[in-house]
Amino acid sequence: MTPIIGKDCHIILSHDEIDGGEGYGFLLAEDQSIKSGGVQMTREVDSGGTTRLWLHFDVLLADRAVNPDGRMRVQSRSADYAKLCQFLDKQSEVCITSPAGTLLSLGAVGWTADERHQPGYSLIKCQFNNIGVYWPPVDPALLLLSIWDGTLTWNSSYWR
């Protein structure tokens, strides 16, 4: 089942080699007393015009977690952790969809995760960065039209 932001997750990660490219939704820490929730994007442009992007977010893993729509999360803490580790092993071609849109050509390179495992939950502070050319966030619906059997043409589509 395709995850839906705001219903059963806060962020979606995908990679062609993980579950055939089907996205996997994760919950993010929303407790404002710890740190602002959501996805933080940090951009740096060097004097040559090259843009580097760092994406930071805190994944919350817990048994009996509650989805944004109030339903109990189906995935277990251990299943979410195992899946997150698969994405953290990818150094390129990770796509991350957040409320800001979908970011392409990301990888887990350099500092990638700071893990805090507590008895009732885990908080994994993740970092992904752009690999190669920087692309600003793309509307996920528009991106889906760009796949091989989509309706957009070569000249008007986004390619991974």
Secondary structure, DSSP 8 states (H G I E B T S, - for coil): ----BTTTBSEEEEBTTBGGG--EEE-B---TTTS--SEEEEEEE-TTS-EEEEEEEEEEE-TT-B-TTSSB-SS-HHHHHHHHHHHHT--S-EEEEETTEEEEEEE--SS-EEEEE-SS-EEEEEEEEE-SS----B-HHHHHTTSTTSSS-GGG----
